[in-house]
């Protein structure tokens, strides 16, 4: 997994630490959940599997209704 550095305000970090202690989650689990929720909010896939499913949904919607046979 690639690593990135993120600068977090001290007050926010303290609140995240308390939340992590209350929920039993570590910082990585909290950030994974937050970024996943952010991607869902903006209707972006969060991985290859989700991207493939989204592509199938979009592809099926673009075809339009089936033509009737006579």
CHARMM-style PDB file with segment names, atoms N, HN, CA, C and O in Angstrom:
ATOM      1  N   UNK     1       0.848  -1.171   0.000  1.00  0.00      PROA
ATOM      2  CA  UNK     1       0.000   0.000   0.000  1.00  0.00      PROA
ATOM      3  C   UNK     1       0.898   1.239   0.000  1.00  0.00      PROA
ATOM      4  O   UNK     1       1.783   1.356   0.847  1.00  0.00      PROA
ATOM      5  N   UNK     2       0.681   2.163  -0.939  1.00  0.00      PROA
ATOM      6  HN  UNK     2      -0.038   2.067  -1.627  1.00  0.00      PROA
ATOM      7  CA  UNK     2       1.499   3.373  -0.961  1.00  0.00      PROA
ATOM      8  C   UNK     2       1.214   4.263   0.243  1.00  0.00      PROA
ATOM      9  O   UNK     2       0.089   4.319   0.738  1.00  0.00      PROA
ATOM     10  N   UNK     3       2.239   4.948   0.700  1.00  0.00      PROA
ATOM     11  HN  UNK     3       3.153   4.902   0.298  1.00  0.00      PROA
ATOM     12  CA  UNK     3       2.095   5.815   1.868  1.00  0.00      PROA
ATOM     13  C   UNK     3       2.047   7.276   1.421  1.00  0.00      PROA
ATOM     14  O   UNK     3       2.744   7.674   0.488  1.00  0.00      PROA
ATOM     15  N   UNK     4       1.231   8.050   2.087  1.00  0.00      PROA
ATOM     16  HN  UNK     4       0.665   7.727   2.845  1.00  0.00      PROA
ATOM     17  CA  UNK     4       1.123   9.490   1.854  1.00  0.00      PROA
ATOM     18  C   UNK     4       1.163  10.185   3.194  1.00  0.00      PROA
ATOM     19  O   UNK     4       0.728   9.633   4.205  1.00  0.00      PROA
ATOM     20  N   UNK     5       1.679  11.383   3.201  1.00  0.00      PROA
ATOM     21  HN  UNK     5       2.031  11.831   2.380  1.00  0.00      PROA
ATOM     22  CA  UNK     5       1.681  12.184   4.420  1.00  0.00      PROA
ATOM     23  C   UNK     5       0.531  13.162   4.372  1.00  0.00      PROA
ATOM     24  O   UNK     5       0.266  13.784   3.343  1.00  0.00      PROA
ATOM     25  N   UNK     6      -0.148  13.292   5.495  1.00  0.00      PROA
ATOM     26  HN  UNK     6       0.067  12.788   6.331  1.00  0.00      PROA
ATOM     27  CA  UNK     6      -1.266  14.218   5.616  1.00  0.00      PROA
ATOM     28  C   UNK     6      -1.040  15.057   6.864  1.00  0.00      PROA
ATOM     29  O   UNK     6      -0.727  14.532   7.933  1.00  0.00      PROA
ATOM     30  N   UNK     7      -1.199  16.345   6.719  1.00  0.00      PROA
ATOM     31  HN  UNK     7      -1.453  16.772   5.852  1.00  0.00      PROA
ATOM     32  CA  UNK     7      -1.063  17.235   7.869  1.00  0.00      PROA
ATOM     33  C   UNK     7      -2.452  17.422   8.477  1.00  0.00      PROA
ATOM     34  O   UNK     7      -3.389  17.849   7.804  1.00  0.00      PROA
ATOM     35  N   UNK     8      -2.563  17.092   9.765  1.00  0.00      PROA
ATOM     36  HN  UNK     8      -1.801  16.745  10.312  1.00  0.00      PROA
ATOM     37  CA  UNK     8      -3.838  17.183  10.462  1.00  0.00      PROA
ATOM     38  C   UNK     8      -3.682  18.191  11.601  1.00  0.00      PROA
ATOM     39  O   UNK     8      -2.699  18.168  12.342  1.00  0.00      PROA
ATOM     40  N   UNK     9      -4.664  19.064  11.720  1.00  0.00      PROA
ATOM     41  HN  UNK     9      -5.463  19.082  11.118  1.00  0.00      PROA
ATOM     42  CA  UNK     9      -4.673  20.044  12.801  1.00  0.00      PROA
ATOM     43  C   UNK     9      -4.641  19.329  14.150  1.00  0.00      PROA
ATOM     44  O   UNK     9      -5.229  18.257  14.294  1.00  0.00      PROA
ATOM     45  N   UNK    10      -3.969  19.903  15.126  1.00  0.00      PROA
ATOM     46  HN  UNK    10      -3.491  20.773  15.009  1.00  0.00      PROA
ATOM     47  CA  UNK    10      -3.825  19.287  16.443  1.00  0.00      PROA
ATOM     48  C   UNK    10      -5.141  18.985  17.120  1.00  0.00      PROA
ATOM     49  O   UNK    10      -5.292  17.937  17.748  1.00  0.00      PROA
ATOM     50  N   UNK    11      -6.106  19.902  17.000  1.00  0.00      PROA
ATOM     51  HN  UNK    11      -5.984  20.753  16.490  1.00  0.00      PROA
ATOM     52  CA  UNK    11      -7.419  19.698  17.625  1.00  0.00      PROA
ATOM     53  C   UNK    11      -8.153  18.540  16.956  1.00  0.00      PROA
ATOM     54  O   UNK    11      -8.801  17.735  17.624  1.00  0.00      PROA
ATOM     55  N   UNK    12      -8.044  18.465  15.635  1.00  0.00      PROA
ATOM     56  HN  UNK    12      -7.518  19.119  15.093  1.00  0.00      PROA
ATOM     57  CA  UNK    12      -8.699  17.380  14.898  1.00  0.00      PROA
ATOM     58  C   UNK    12      -8.043  16.047  15.251  1.00  0.00      PROA
ATOM     59  O   UNK    12      -8.731  15.045  15.443  1.00  0.00      PROA
ATOM     60  N   UNK    13      -6.724  16.039  15.335  1.00  0.00      PROA
ATOM     61  HN  UNK    13      -6.166  16.854  15.179  1.00  0.00      PROA
ATOM     62  CA  UNK    13      -6.020  14.814  15.695  1.00  0.00      PROA
ATOM     63  C   UNK    13      -6.409  14.338  17.092  1.00  0.00      PROA
ATOM     64  O   UNK    13      -6.578  13.141  17.326  1.00  0.00      PROA
ATOM     65  N   UNK    14      -6.548  15.273  18.000  1.00  0.00      PROA
ATOM     66  HN  UNK    14      -6.411  16.245  17.809  1.00  0.00      PROA
ATOM     67  CA  UNK    14      -6.958  14.925  19.362  1.00  0.00      PROA
ATOM     68  C   UNK    14      -8.376  14.338  19.353  1.00  0.00      PROA
ATOM     69  O   UNK    14      -8.641  13.351  20.039  1.00  0.00      PROA
ATOM     70  N   UNK    15      -9.273  14.936  18.589  1.00  0.00      PROA
ATOM     71  HN  UNK    15      -9.057  15.738  18.032  1.00  0.00      PROA
ATOM     72  CA  UNK    15     -10.640  14.428  18.493  1.00  0.00      PROA
ATOM     73  C   UNK    15     -10.661  13.042  17.846  1.00  0.00      PROA
ATOM     74  O   UNK    15     -11.433  12.177  18.258  1.00  0.00      PROA
ATOM     75  N   UNK    16      -9.816  12.831  16.837  1.00  0.00      PROA
ATOM     76  HN  UNK    16      -9.189  13.535  16.502  1.00  0.00      PROA
ATOM     77  CA  UNK    16      -9.737  11.517  16.201  1.00  0.00      PROA
ATOM     78  C   UNK    16      -9.174  10.465  17.158  1.00  0.00      PROA
ATOM     79  O   UNK    16      -9.598   9.309  17.136  1.00  0.00      PROA
ATOM     80  N   UNK    17      -8.235  10.861  17.982  1.00  0.00      PROA
ATOM     81  HN  UNK    17      -7.890  11.799  18.000  1.00  0.00      PROA
ATOM     82  CA  UNK    17      -7.676   9.944  18.979  1.00  0.00      PROA
ATOM     83  C   UNK    17      -8.743   9.516  19.976  1.00  0.00      PROA
ATOM     84  O   UNK    17      -8.839   8.338  20.319  1.00  0.00      PROA
ATOM     85  N   UNK    18      -9.544  10.466  20.441  1.00  0.00      PROA
ATOM     86  HN  UNK    18      -9.466  11.423  20.163  1.00  0.00      PROA
ATOM     87  CA  UNK    18     -10.630  10.152  21.377  1.00  0.00      PROA
ATOM     88  C   UNK    18     -11.661   9.255  20.695  1.00  0.00      PROA
ATOM     89  O   UNK    18     -12.125   8.281  21.287  1.00  0.00      PROA
ATOM     90  N   UNK    19     -12.019   9.581  19.451  1.00  0.00      PROA
ATOM     91  HN  UNK    19     -11.641  10.372  18.970  1.00  0.00      PROA
ATOM     92  CA  UNK    19     -12.977   8.758  18.705  1.00  0.00      PROA
ATOM     93  C   UNK    19     -12.442   7.342  18.522  1.00  0.00      PROA
ATOM     94  O   UNK    19     -13.178   6.368  18.684  1.00  0.00      PROA
ATOM     95  N   UNK    20     -11.165   7.234  18.187  1.00  0.00      PROA
ATOM     96  HN  UNK    20     -10.568   8.026  18.056  1.00  0.00      PROA
ATOM     97  CA  UNK    20     -10.550   5.916  18.028  1.00  0.00      PROA
ATOM     98  C   UNK    20     -10.586   5.114  19.311  1.00  0.00      PROA
ATOM     99  O   UNK    20     -10.852   3.913  19.287  1.00  0.00      PROA
ATOM    100  N   UNK    21     -10.319   5.768  20.437  1.00  0.00      PROA
ATOM    101  HN  UNK    21     -10.103   6.744  20.457  1.00  0.00      PROA
ATOM    102  CA  UNK    21     -10.376   5.079  21.732  1.00  0.00      PROA
ATOM    103  C   UNK    21     -11.798   4.643  22.066  1.00  0.00      PROA
ATOM    104  O   UNK    21     -12.003   3.557  22.607  1.00  0.00      PROA
ATOM    105  N   UNK    22     -12.772   5.477  21.749  1.00  0.00      PROA
ATOM    106  HN  UNK    22     -12.605   6.359  21.309  1.00  0.00      PROA
ATOM    107  CA  UNK    22     -14.173   5.154  22.036  1.00  0.00      PROA
ATOM    108  C   UNK    22     -14.697   4.024  21.166  1.00  0.00      PROA
ATOM    109  O   UNK    22     -15.493   3.206  21.628  1.00  0.00      PROA
ATOM    110  N   UNK    23     -14.259   3.967  19.907  1.00  0.00      PROA
ATOM    111  HN  UNK    23     -13.613   4.631  19.532  1.00  0.00      PROA
ATOM    112  CA  UNK    23     -14.782   2.972  18.969  1.00  0.00      PROA
ATOM    113  C   UNK    23     -13.895   1.748  18.820  1.00  0.00      PROA
ATOM    114  O   UNK    23     -14.297   0.754  18.215  1.00  0.00      PROA
ATOM    115  N   UNK    24     -12.676   1.819  19.377  1.00  0.00      PROA
ATOM    116  HN  UNK    24     -12.349   2.626  19.869  1.00  0.00      PROA
ATOM    117  CA  UNK    24     -11.767   0.692  19.262  1.00  0.00      PROA
ATOM    118  C   UNK    24     -11.091   0.611  17.901  1.00  0.00      PROA
ATOM    119  O   UNK    24     -10.599  -0.452  17.524  1.00  0.00      PROA
ATOM    120  N   UNK    25     -11.055   1.718  17.154  1.00  0.00      PROA
ATOM    121  HN  UNK    25     -11.454   2.582  17.461  1.00  0.00      PROA
ATOM    122  CA  UNK    25     -10.427   1.749  15.835  1.00  0.00      PROA
ATOM    123  C   UNK    25      -9.136   2.554  15.918  1.00  0.00      PROA
ATOM    124  O   UNK    25      -9.016   3.481  16.720  1.00  0.00      PROA
ATOM    125  N   UNK    26      -8.170   2.184  15.075  1.00  0.00      PROA
ATOM    126  HN  UNK    26      -8.267   1.431  14.424  1.00  0.00      PROA
ATOM    127  CA  UNK    26      -6.942   2.976  15.031  1.00  0.00      PROA
ATOM    128  C   UNK    26      -7.073   4.072  13.978  1.00  0.00      PROA
ATOM    129  O   UNK    26      -8.073   4.149  13.265  1.00  0.00      PROA
ATOM    130  N   UNK    27      -6.051   4.914  13.892  1.00  0.00      PROA
ATOM    131  HN  UNK    27      -5.239   4.851  14.472  1.00  0.00      PROA
ATOM    132  CA  UNK    27      -6.092   6.063  12.981  1.00  0.00      PROA
ATOM    133  C   UNK    27      -6.304   5.626  11.541  1.00  0.00      PROA
ATOM    134  O   UNK    27      -7.062   6.265  10.812  1.00  0.00      PROA
ATOM    135  N   UNK    28      -5.644   4.543  11.114  1.00  0.00      PROA
ATOM    136  HN  UNK    28      -5.028   4.025  11.707  1.00  0.00      PROA
ATOM    137  CA  UNK    28      -5.773   4.060   9.737  1.00  0.00      PROA
ATOM    138  C   UNK    28      -7.220   3.644   9.431  1.00  0.00      PROA
ATOM    139  O   UNK    28      -7.740   3.956   8.360  1.00  0.00      PROA
ATOM    140  N   UNK    29      -7.855   2.955  10.351  1.00  0.00      PROA
ATOM    141  HN  UNK    29      -7.432   2.702  11.222  1.00  0.00      PROA
ATOM    142  CA  UNK    29      -9.251   2.536  10.135  1.00  0.00      PROA
ATOM    143  C   UNK    29     -10.180   3.740  10.035  1.00  0.00      PROA
ATOM    144  O   UNK    29     -11.099   3.756   9.216  1.00  0.00      PROA
ATOM    145  N   UNK    30      -9.939   4.747  10.872  1.00  0.00      PROA
ATOM    146  HN  UNK    30      -9.193   4.734  11.538  1.00  0.00      PROA
ATOM    147  CA  UNK    30     -10.763   5.953  10.817  1.00  0.00      PROA
ATOM    148  C   UNK    30     -10.577   6.698   9.496  1.00  0.00      PROA
ATOM    149  O   UNK    30     -11.552   7.168   8.910  1.00  0.00      PROA
ATOM    150  N   UNK    31      -9.336   6.809   9.023  1.00  0.00      PROA
ATOM    151  HN  UNK    31      -8.544   6.427   9.499  1.00  0.00      PROA
ATOM    152  CA  UNK    31      -9.104   7.509   7.758  1.00  0.00      PROA
ATOM    153  C   UNK    31      -9.647   6.714   6.578  1.00  0.00      PROA
ATOM    154  O   UNK    31     -10.184   7.304   5.640  1.00  0.00      PROA
ATOM    155  N   UNK    32      -9.521   5.393   6.601  1.00  0.00      PROA
ATOM    156  HN  UNK    32      -9.085   4.914   7.363  1.00  0.00      PROA
ATOM    157  CA  UNK    32     -10.096   4.570   5.535  1.00  0.00      PROA
ATOM    158  C   UNK    32     -11.606   4.784   5.442  1.00  0.00      PROA
ATOM    159  O   UNK    32     -12.157   4.934   4.352  1.00  0.00      PROA
ATOM    160  N   UNK    33     -12.258   4.796   6.588  1.00  0.00      PROA
ATOM    161  HN  UNK    33     -11.810   4.675   7.474  1.00  0.00      PROA
ATOM    162  CA  UNK    33     -13.708   5.010   6.630  1.00  0.00      PROA
ATOM    163  C   UNK    33     -14.076   6.403   6.112  1.00  0.00      PROA
ATOM    164  O   UNK    33     -15.043   6.561   5.368  1.00  0.00      PROA
ATOM    165  N   UNK    34     -13.294   7.409   6.513  1.00  0.00      PROA
ATOM    166  HN  UNK    34     -12.508   7.281   7.118  1.00  0.00      PROA
ATOM    167  CA  UNK    34     -13.579   8.782   6.099  1.00  0.00      PROA
ATOM    168  C   UNK    34     -13.413   8.954   4.593  1.00  0.00      PROA
ATOM    169  O   UNK    34     -14.254   9.573   3.942  1.00  0.00      PROA
ATOM    170  N   UNK    35     -12.328   8.406   4.037  1.00  0.00      PROA
ATOM    171  HN  UNK    35     -11.645   7.903   4.566  1.00  0.00      PROA
ATOM    172  CA  UNK    35     -12.099   8.548   2.602  1.00  0.00      PROA
ATOM    173  C   UNK    35     -13.117   7.735   1.797  1.00  0.00      PROA
ATOM    174  O   UNK    35     -13.540   8.161   0.723  1.00  0.00      PROA
ATOM    175  N   UNK    36     -13.505   6.583   2.307  1.00  0.00      PROA
ATOM    176  HN  UNK    36     -13.161   6.237   3.180  1.00  0.00      PROA
ATOM    177  CA  UNK    36     -14.529   5.782   1.644  1.00  0.00      PROA
ATOM    178  C   UNK    36     -15.862   6.538   1.592  1.00  0.00      PROA
ATOM    179  O   UNK    36     -16.535   6.553   0.561  1.00  0.00      PROA
ATOM    180  N   UNK    37     -16.232   7.163   2.710  1.00  0.00      PROA
ATOM    181  HN  UNK    37     -15.685   7.151   3.547  1.00  0.00      PROA
ATOM    182  CA  UNK    37     -17.458   7.954   2.750  1.00  0.00      PROA
ATOM    183  C   UNK    37     -17.387   9.152   1.801  1.00  0.00      PROA
ATOM    184  O   UNK    37     -18.381   9.500   1.163  1.00  0.00      PROA
ATOM    185  N   UNK    38     -16.220   9.779   1.709  1.00  0.00      PROA
ATOM    186  HN  UNK    38     -15.413   9.497   2.227  1.00  0.00      PROA
ATOM    187  CA  UNK    38     -16.038  10.924   0.814  1.00  0.00      PROA
ATOM    188  C   UNK    38     -16.204  10.500  -0.648  1.00  0.00      PROA
ATOM    189  O   UNK    38     -16.839  11.203  -1.433  1.00  0.00      PROA
ATOM    190  N   UNK    39     -15.634   9.355  -1.006  1.00  0.00      PROA
ATOM    191  HN  UNK    39     -15.118   8.784  -0.368  1.00  0.00      PROA
ATOM    192  CA  UNK    39     -15.774   8.861  -2.373  1.00  0.00      PROA
ATOM    193  C   UNK    39     -17.230   8.509  -2.691  1.00  0.00      PROA
ATOM    194  O   UNK    39     -17.704   8.791  -3.792  1.00  0.00      PROA
ATOM    195  N   UNK    40     -17.935   7.904  -1.750  1.00  0.00      PROA
ATOM    196  HN  UNK    40     -17.550   7.675  -0.856  1.00  0.00      PROA
ATOM    197  CA  UNK    40     -19.354   7.591  -1.949  1.00  0.00      PROA
ATOM    198  C   UNK    40     -20.166   8.856  -2.138  1.00  0.00      PROA
ATOM    199  O   UNK    40     -21.059   8.906  -2.983  1.00  0.00      PROA
ATOM    200  N   UNK    41     -19.858   9.886  -1.348  1.00  0.00      PROA
ATOM    201  HN  UNK    41     -19.132   9.845  -0.662  1.00  0.00      PROA
ATOM    202  CA  UNK    41     -20.570  11.157  -1.433  1.00  0.00      PROA
ATOM    203  C   UNK    41     -20.468  11.748  -2.837  1.00  0.00      PROA
ATOM    204  O   UNK    41     -21.427  12.328  -3.346  1.00  0.00      PROA
ATOM    205  N   UNK    42     -19.305  11.596  -3.454  1.00  0.00      PROA
ATOM    206  HN  UNK    42     -18.526  11.125  -3.040  1.00  0.00      PROA
ATOM    207  CA  UNK    42     -19.080  12.160  -4.785  1.00  0.00      PROA
ATOM    208  C   UNK    42     -19.256  11.119  -5.889  1.00  0.00      PROA
ATOM    209  O   UNK    42     -18.862  11.335  -7.035  1.00  0.00      PROA
ATOM    210  N   UNK    43     -19.854   9.989  -5.523  1.00  0.00      PROA
ATOM    211  HN  UNK    43     -20.175   9.813  -4.593  1.00  0.00      PROA
ATOM    212  CA  UNK    43     -20.162   8.901  -6.457  1.00  0.00      PROA
ATOM    213  C   UNK    43     -18.947   8.465  -7.264  1.00  0.00      PROA
ATOM    214  O   UNK    43     -18.997   8.356  -8.489  1.00  0.00      PROA
ATOM    215  N   UNK    44     -17.854   8.218  -6.546  1.00  0.00      PROA
ATOM    216  HN  UNK    44     -17.813   8.306  -5.551  1.00  0.00      PROA
ATOM    217  CA  UNK    44     -16.614   7.737  -7.153  1.00  0.00      PROA
ATOM    218  C   UNK    44     -16.337   6.331  -6.634  1.00  0.00      PROA
ATOM    219  O   UNK    44     -16.501   6.078  -5.440  1.00  0.00      PROA
ATOM    220  N   UNK    45     -15.923   5.410  -7.503  1.00  0.00      PROA
ATOM    221  HN  UNK    45     -15.790   5.615  -8.473  1.00  0.00      PROA
ATOM    222  CA  UNK    45     -15.610   4.056  -7.038  1.00  0.00      PROA
ATOM    223  C   UNK    45     -14.379   4.059  -6.151  1.00  0.00      PROA
ATOM    224  O   UNK    45     -13.446   4.832  -6.370  1.00  0.00      PROA
ATOM    225  N   UNK    46     -14.380   3.194  -5.149  1.00  0.00      PROA
ATOM    226  HN  UNK    46     -15.137   2.566  -4.970  1.00  0.00      PROA
ATOM    227  CA  UNK    46     -13.288   3.152  -4.178  1.00  0.00      PROA
ATOM    228  C   UNK    46     -12.328   2.000  -4.434  1.00  0.00      PROA
ATOM    229  O   UNK    46     -11.523   1.673  -3.562  1.00  0.00      PROA
ATOM    230  N   UNK    47     -12.389   1.388  -5.586  1.00  0.00      PROA
ATOM    231  HN  UNK    47     -13.043   1.654  -6.295  1.00  0.00      PROA
ATOM    232  CA  UNK    47     -11.480   0.288  -5.888  1.00  0.00      PROA
ATOM    233  C   UNK    47     -11.803  -0.292  -7.252  1.00  0.00      PROA
ATOM    234  O   UNK    47     -12.761   0.126  -7.902  1.00  0.00      PROA
ATOM    235  N   UNK    48     -11.013  -1.245  -7.677  1.00  0.00      PROA
ATOM    236  HN  UNK    48     -10.235  -1.584  -7.149  1.00  0.00      PROA
ATOM    237  CA  UNK    48     -11.205  -1.844  -8.991  1.00  0.00      PROA
ATOM    238  C   UNK    48     -12.551  -2.537  -9.099  1.00  0.00      PROA
ATOM    239  O   UNK    48     -13.254  -2.374 -10.096  1.00  0.00      PROA
ATOM    240  N   UNK    49     -12.912  -3.301  -8.093  1.00  0.00      PROA
ATOM    241  HN  UNK    49     -12.341  -3.433  -7.283  1.00  0.00      PROA
ATOM    242  CA  UNK    49     -14.185  -4.032  -8.124  1.00  0.00      PROA
ATOM    243  C   UNK    49     -15.367  -3.067  -8.229  1.00  0.00      PROA
ATOM    244  O   UNK    49     -16.290  -3.290  -9.012  1.00  0.00      PROA
ATOM    245  N   UNK    50     -15.332  -1.996  -7.437  1.00  0.00      PROA
ATOM    246  HN  UNK    50     -14.582  -1.815  -6.801  1.00  0.00      PROA
ATOM    247  CA  UNK    50     -16.404  -0.999  -7.488  1.00  0.00      PROA
ATOM    248  C   UNK    50     -16.416  -0.275  -8.828  1.00  0.00      PROA
ATOM    249  O   UNK    50     -17.488   0.038  -9.347  1.00  0.00      PROA
ATOM    250  N   UNK    51     -15.247  -0.006  -9.396  1.00  0.00      PROA
ATOM    251  HN  UNK    51     -14.377  -0.261  -8.974  1.00  0.00      PROA
ATOM    252  CA  UNK    51     -15.165   0.669 -10.695  1.00  0.00      PROA
ATOM    253  C   UNK    51     -15.749  -0.209 -11.798  1.00  0.00      PROA
ATOM    254  O   UNK    51     -16.437   0.286 -12.689  1.00  0.00      PROA
ATOM    255  N   UNK    52     -15.475  -1.509 -11.738  1.00  0.00      PROA
ATOM    256  HN  UNK    52     -14.915  -1.911 -11.013  1.00  0.00      PROA
ATOM    257  CA  UNK    52     -16.027  -2.418 -12.744  1.00  0.00      PROA
ATOM    258  C   UNK    52     -17.545  -2.506 -12.638  1.00  0.00      PROA
ATOM    259  O   UNK    52     -18.241  -2.512 -13.653  1.00  0.00      PROA
ATOM    260  N   UNK    53     -18.056  -2.572 -11.416  1.00  0.00      PROA
ATOM    261  HN  UNK    53     -17.491  -2.567 -10.591  1.00  0.00      PROA
ATOM    262  CA  UNK    53     -19.508  -2.610 -11.226  1.00  0.00      PROA
ATOM    263  C   UNK    53     -20.151  -1.330 -11.747  1.00  0.00      PROA
ATOM    264  O   UNK    53     -21.192  -1.372 -12.403  1.00  0.00      PROA
ATOM    265  N   UNK    54     -19.525  -0.189 -11.451  1.00  0.00      PROA
ATOM    266  HN  UNK    54     -18.679  -0.155 -10.918  1.00  0.00      PROA
ATOM    267  CA  UNK    54     -20.048   1.096 -11.906  1.00  0.00      PROA
ATOM    268  C   UNK    54     -20.037   1.167 -13.430  1.00  0.00      PROA
ATOM    269  O   UNK    54     -20.974   1.679 -14.042  1.00  0.00      PROA
ATOM    270  N   UNK    55     -18.977   0.653 -14.032  1.00  0.00      PROA
ATOM    271  HN  UNK    55     -18.216   0.238 -13.535  1.00  0.00      PROA
ATOM    272  CA  UNK    55     -18.888   0.632 -15.488  1.00  0.00      PROA
ATOM    273  C   UNK    55     -19.988  -0.219 -16.111  1.00  0.00      PROA
ATOM    274  O   UNK    55     -20.552   0.145 -17.143  1.00  0.00      PROA
ATOM    275  N   UNK    56     -20.288  -1.337 -15.490  1.00  0.00      PROA
ATOM    276  HN  UNK    56     -19.830  -1.633 -14.652  1.00  0.00      PROA
ATOM    277  CA  UNK    56     -21.366  -2.192 -15.990  1.00  0.00      PROA
ATOM    278  C   UNK    56     -22.709  -1.491 -15.870  1.00  0.00      PROA
ATOM    279  O   UNK    56     -23.536  -1.565 -16.778  1.00  0.00      PROA
ATOM    280  N   UNK    57     -22.927  -0.805 -14.744  1.00  0.00      PROA
ATOM    281  HN  UNK    57     -22.254  -0.745 -14.006  1.00  0.00      PROA
ATOM    282  CA  UNK    57     -24.186  -0.075 -14.564  1.00  0.00      PROA
ATOM    283  C   UNK    57     -24.337   1.031 -15.602  1.00  0.00      PROA
ATOM    284  O   UNK    57     -25.407   1.201 -16.185  1.00  0.00      PROA
ATOM    285  N   UNK    58     -23.270   1.775 -15.828  1.00  0.00      PROA
ATOM    286  HN  UNK    58     -22.400   1.637 -15.354  1.00  0.00      PROA
ATOM    287  CA  UNK    58     -23.326   2.867 -16.801  1.00  0.00      PROA
ATOM    288  C   UNK    58     -23.495   2.326 -18.208  1.00  0.00      PROA
ATOM    289  O   UNK    58     -24.241   2.894 -19.005  1.00  0.00      PROA
ATOM    290  N   UNK    59     -22.810   1.233 -18.524  1.00  0.00      PROA
ATOM    291  HN  UNK    59     -22.204   0.771 -17.877  1.00  0.00      PROA
ATOM    292  CA  UNK    59     -22.911   0.632 -19.855  1.00  0.00      PROA
ATOM    293  C   UNK    59     -24.305   0.126 -20.147  1.00  0.00      PROA
ATOM    294  O   UNK    59     -24.785   0.263 -21.272  1.00  0.00      PROA
ATOM    295  N   UNK    60     -24.965  -0.455 -19.162  1.00  0.00      PROA
ATOM    296  HN  UNK    60     -24.575  -0.566 -18.248  1.00  0.00      PROA
ATOM    297  CA  UNK    60     -26.321  -0.974 -19.350  1.00  0.00      PROA
ATOM    298  C   UNK    60     -27.310   0.176 -19.535  1.00  0.00      PROA
ATOM    299  O   UNK    60     -28.277   0.043 -20.285  1.00  0.00      PROA
ATOM    300  N   UNK    61     -27.079   1.290 -18.864  1.00  0.00      PROA
ATOM    301  HN  UNK    61     -26.293   1.398 -18.255  1.00  0.00      PROA
ATOM    302  CA  UNK    61     -27.982   2.433 -18.974  1.00  0.00      PROA
ATOM    303  C   UNK    61     -27.849   3.171 -20.286  1.00  0.00      PROA
ATOM    304  O   UNK    61     -28.803   3.818 -20.718  1.00  0.00      PROA
ATOM    305  N   UNK    62     -26.688   3.097 -20.942  1.00  0.00      PROA
ATOM    306  HN  UNK    62     -25.913   2.571 -20.591  1.00  0.00      PROA
ATOM    307  CA  UNK    62     -26.468   3.826 -22.176  1.00  0.00      PROA
ATOM    308  C   UNK    62     -27.049   3.117 -23.385  1.00  0.00      PROA
ATOM    309  O   UNK    62     -27.252   3.744 -24.424  1.00  0.00      PROA
ATOM    310  N   UNK    63     -27.317   1.836 -23.275  1.00  0.00      PROA
ATOM    311  HN  UNK    63     -27.152   1.327 -22.430  1.00  0.00      PROA
ATOM    312  CA  UNK    63     -27.818   1.085 -24.422  1.00  0.00      PROA
ATOM    313  C   UNK    63     -29.243   1.470 -24.799  1.00  0.00      PROA
ATOM    314  O   UNK    63     -29.625   1.377 -25.965  1.00  0.00      PROA
ATOM    315  N   UNK    64     -30.015   1.892 -23.836  1.00  0.00      PROA
ATOM    316  HN  UNK    64     -29.705   1.967 -22.888  1.00  0.00      PROA
ATOM    317  CA  UNK    64     -31.395   2.255 -24.108  1.00  0.00      PROA
ATOM    318  C   UNK    64     -32.291   1.045 -24.080  1.00  0.00      PROA
ATOM    319  O   UNK    64     -31.846  -0.071 -23.808  1.00  0.00      PROA
ATOM    320  N   UNK    65     -33.550   1.272 -24.361  1.00  0.00      PROA
ATOM    321  HN  UNK    65     -33.911   2.178 -24.581  1.00  0.00      PROA
ATOM    322  CA  UNK    65     -34.499   0.143 -24.331  1.00  0.00      PROA
ATOM    323  C   UNK    65     -34.257  -0.812 -25.483  1.00  0.00      PROA
ATOM    324  O   UNK    65     -33.806  -0.397 -26.551  1.00  0.00      PROA
ATOM    325  N   UNK    66     -34.554  -2.096 -25.276  1.00  0.00      PROA
ATOM    326  HN  UNK    66     -34.920  -2.433 -24.409  1.00  0.00      PROA
ATOM    327  CA  UNK    66     -34.376  -3.066 -26.364  1.00  0.00      PROA
ATOM    328  C   UNK    66     -35.361  -2.829 -27.501  1.00  0.00      PROA
ATOM    329  O   UNK    66     -36.494  -2.407 -27.272  1.00  0.00      PROA
ATOM    330  N   UNK    67     -34.931  -3.099 -28.713  1.00  0.00      PROA
ATOM    331  HN  UNK    67     -34.011  -3.442 -28.900  1.00  0.00      PROA
ATOM    332  CA  UNK    67     -35.800  -2.906 -29.882  1.00  0.00      PROA
ATOM    333  C   UNK    67     -36.808  -4.047 -29.938  1.00  0.00      PROA
ATOM    334  O   UNK    67     -36.477  -5.198 -29.652  1.00  0.00      PROA
ATOM    335  N   UNK    68     -38.027  -3.718 -30.305  1.00  0.00      PROA
ATOM    336  HN  UNK    68     -38.295  -2.783 -30.538  1.00  0.00      PROA
ATOM    337  CA  UNK    68     -39.057  -4.751 -30.392  1.00  0.00      PROA
ATOM    338  C   UNK    68     -38.944  -5.469 -31.727  1.00  0.00      PROA
ATOM    339  O   UNK    68     -38.647  -4.865 -32.758  1.00  0.00      PROA
ATOM    340  N   UNK    69     -39.184  -6.759 -31.682  1.00  0.00      PROA
ATOM    341  HN  UNK    69     -39.425  -7.250 -30.845  1.00  0.00      PROA
ATOM    342  CA  UNK    69     -39.131  -7.570 -32.908  1.00  0.00      PROA
ATOM    343  C   UNK    69     -40.528  -7.684 -33.471  1.00  0.00      PROA
ATOM    344  O   UNK    69     -41.504  -7.843 -32.739  1.00  0.00      PROA
ATOM    345  N   UNK    70     -40.603  -7.601 -34.759  1.00  0.00      PROA
ATOM    346  HN  UNK    70     -39.810  -7.472 -35.354  1.00  0.00      PROA
ATOM    347  CA  UNK    70     -41.913  -7.737 -35.429  1.00  0.00      PROA
ATOM    348  C   UNK    70     -41.905  -8.879 -36.388  1.00  0.00      PROA
ATOM    349  OT1 UNK    70     -42.915  -9.144 -37.040  1.00  0.00      PROA
TER     350      UNK     70
END
